[in-house]
Amino acid sequence: MDEGLVKEVNPYLVTIFNQVLNIEEKALKGSEFKDLSIKEMHTIEAIGMYREHTTSEVAKKTSVTVGTLTVTINNLVKKGYVERIRMDNDRRVVKLGLTNKGRLLYRLHDKFHRDMVKETLGGMSQEEGEALIKGLRNLHDFLARTQQTLNE
């Protein structure tokens, strides 16, 4: 691996990570959703729009314990973004779903991410896009392995 390339890519990755979080935080604070933290917004994203999930499923997606997630969910329920849904076929099973307010935030957050990806891919050839995807998969795999090691 070319060390010069590593030195060029690293500051981009660090800056991009920090900028995305900063932009998301400022966008929240300047909107009708100013009562939310970034962590709560990403929990809403993990719950998703189209099907309900158990607390365990969402905890796994967000890499937190069920206990930690429960505190976040309690806050999101109080704030009106998330609802607990008891299953008709087994009343012991509780799933998490988004309220109308939660779905609105989800759609706005998703649009920001889609716009960011479109800008990233803008002007790239198919080959360049595939090279980017390969690099992102490599980064994803590295982060997953690192997360797994930290969880052990």
C-alpha angles and dihedrals in degrees: 000000000000107000090209090059091050090052091050097047098044098069090047092054093046094046094045092050092050094043094051091052092044093049092047091049094048091045090053094047092050096048141067086270095066090124090072132086124217088251091055091047091052089048088055088049090051092051089054135194108270111049139019120253133201119245089250092055093050092045090054092048091050095040095235133119120265089246093054092046092050090061090051092046092050089055093046091050091050090049092050101245101107135036132199111230120200113212116241094217094051115018091195091067115086122187131190124237137168124255120222088270090050092049091051091053090045092054093048092048091046090052091054090052093046091049090049091052093046090052090048093052095040113124094005123131120232089258092051091049091051090049089052091050091050091052092047091049089052090050091046092051092048092051092047091051091047091049090049091051091050091050094054 
